[in-house]
């Protein structure tokens, strides 16, 4: 694969790349590179965390990445997830790994590392302290966004440590690229700003798109990133999220209630699932309709689908039914994986946990 081909593939993942020139330089110097992603175990996994993450990781791997996936158990503990119970958070971490095994993530090029193990290494805490010493409290508070919190919602002292830890993770793992969601950009910018000062480097940031929940989009006047964060799929809103072990009936019910105005392609979560999930996994998107309503439709690209919907050639309900069918096919292998044995035990435990924001 040429450097140009690798760049094109990474740009399919990155809704934003900071900065492209640095990425091009990296690809010219290295045939393979280390990419970092981190996840805070905090309950059941929805399709944005499961299917979309596997798609993005696999594309990055094809472009030359070896992934270091951080099970951010101590970060979740600092952020009071699952009631601040570290053992429960770690169980949720094992469950997450099982989800990715079942939905096709390329495990040969992924190494899972645990924050819990970092704490045994004085070198890691030294980097955390270096980040903290070179950052103002105000700067760290602004990074509250990475924890799913606004600046004024950072109330516990442990949450001040979180951005310092996440920034340190990048350097401790020797990551060339931080491949995270758009909601994580503030800490990646912090890492780029202070990397040289601490004797490290400027990591390239590849920020992927965040899938929205199924509810009506926010009409608040906010910047694009804040608005996307407010709209993103969240396990704290279970009826607007599709989880990786939802039943066929659950998927149909949730999709039936999804926000999807006829002819409106803006802020349409159903169309987004088509673009970022279905067309990534199916060569043809088939919509079955009775002959009296125009008969079956087939789309070979997202653009074809979007154009037909915008021209009102496709009714929202027909689209929703077809999306539910295709998502059910994507989720079915994961449901089967968690139907018995150790995976089932993990899922049952995670379902019993009280999800705390």
C-alpha positions, 0 to 999 in steps of 0.5 A, spaced: 500 500 500 502 506 498 503 512 502 497 516 499 493 510 499 494 509 507 493 517 508 486 516 504 484 510 509 486 514 515 482 520 512 476 515 512 477 515 519 479 522 521 473 527 521 479 531 523 486 530 523 491 535 527 495 536 523 495 532 516 502 535 514 505 531 521 501 525 519 504 525 512 511 526 515 509 520 519 507 515 514 513 517 509 518 515 515 514 509 518 511 503 514 508 501 521 506 506 527 503 505 534 496 508 535 493 509 541 485 509 543 483 508 550 476 507 553 473 508 560 469 501 561 462 504 564 456 499 562 453 496 556 456 497 549 452 501 544 454 500 536 458 506 536 463 503 541 462 496 538 461 496 531 464 503 529 470 503 533 472 496 530 471 499 523 475 505 525 481 500 528 481 495 522 482 501 517 487 504 521 491 497 522 490 496 514 494 503 514 500 501 518 497 502 525 499 497 531 494 499 536 495 500 544 488 500 546 488 502 553 482 499 558 482 506 562 479 503 569 483 508 573 480 513 569 473 511 570 474 510 577 477 517 577 470 519 573 466 516 578 463 511 573 459 505 576 458 508 582 466 509 583 467 501 584 473 499 581 472 492 581 466 493 577 469 497 572 474 492 571 469 487 569 466 492 564 473 492 561 473 485 560 466 485 557 468 490 552 474 486 550 469 480 548 464 485 544 470 487 540 472 480 539 465 478 537 464 484 532 470 483 527 476 487 530 483 485 528 485 482 534 492 480 531 494 487 531 491 490 537 494 490 544 490 491 550 493 494 556 490 496 563 491 503 566 491 499 573 498 496 571 501 503 569 500 505 577 505 500 578 510 503 574 513 510 577 515 512 570 508 513 569 506 517 575 512 521 573 509 523 566 503 524 570 506 529 574 510 533 569 503 534 565 500 537 571 506 541 573 506 544 566 498 545 565 494 550 569 488 548 573 484 552 568 487 549 562 485 542 565 478 544 567 477 545 560 479 538 558 473 536 562 469 535 555 473 528 555 470 525 561 463 527 558 463 533 563 462 540 562 467 545 565 462 546 571 461 539 572 468 537 574 467 537 581 471 531 584 479 532 585 480 525 582 477 528 575 482 533 575 487 528 575 484 524 569 486 529 563 493 529 566 493 521 566 490 521 559 495 526 556 500 521 560 498 515 557 499 517 550 507 518 551 507 512 556 505 508 550 509 511 545 504 513 541 505 516 534 497 517 533 492 518 538 486 515 534 480 518 539 473 521 538 472 528 536 470 529 544 477 527 546 480 533 542 482 538 548 486 533 551 490 531 544 491 538 543 494 539 550 499 533 549 501 536 542 502 543 546 506 540 551 510 534 548 516 538 546 516 541 552 516 535 556 522 532 551 517 528 548 513 529 541 507 532 538 502 526 537 498 526 531 491 526 533 486 523 528 479 524 531 473 520 528 466 522 527 461 521 533 454 517 532 448 521 535 443 518 539 436 516 536 433 522 539 431 529 536 437 533 535 439 539 540 437 546 537 441 549 542 446 555 539 453 551 541 459 550 537 459 544 533 463 540 537 459 541 543 453 540 540 456 533 537 458 531 544 451 533 547 447 529 541 452 523 541 449 516 543 450 515 550 448 509 555 445 513 560 440 514 555 438 507 553 432 508 549 436 512 544 442 507 544 442 501 540 446 496 544 451 490 542 446 485 545 439 488 544 434 483 541 431 484 534 425 487 538 429 492 541 432 494 535 425 495 531 422 498 537 428 503 538 429 505 530 421 505 530 421 511 535 428 514 531 428 522 529 427 522 522 424 527 518 421 526 511 426 529 506 431 532 511 438 529 511 441 534 516 442 531 523 438 525 521 441 519 526 438 514 521 442 516 515 448 517 519 447 509 521 447 508 514 453 512 512 458 510 518 455 503 519 451 499 514 455 502 507 461 500 511 459 493 512 454 491 506 456 492 498 448 493 497 443 496 502 436 493 500 430 496 502 424 492 501 417 495 500 410 493 497 409 494 490 403 499 491 409 503 495 414 503 489 417 496 490 424 494 493 430 499 492 437 498 492 443 503 493 450 501 492 452 508 495 451 512 501 450 518 496 445 514 492 441 513 498 441 520 501 439 523 494 433 519 494 431 520 501 432 528 500 427 528 494 422 524 498 423 518 494 424 514 500 419 514 506 422 515 513 418 508 515 421 504 510 428 507 511 427 505 519 425 498 517 431 497 513 436 500 517 433 495 523 434 489 519 441 491 517 443 493 524 440 486 527 444 482 522 451 486 524 449 485 532 447 478 531 454 475 532 455 479 538 448 476 541 450 469 539 457 470 543 454 472 549 449 467 549 453 462 553 459 461 557 464 466 560 461 472 555 454 471 558 457 471 565 460 478 564 454 480 560 449 478 566 454 482 571 455 488 567 447 488 566 446 488 574 451 494 575 448 501 576 450 506 570 452 512 573 454 518 569 
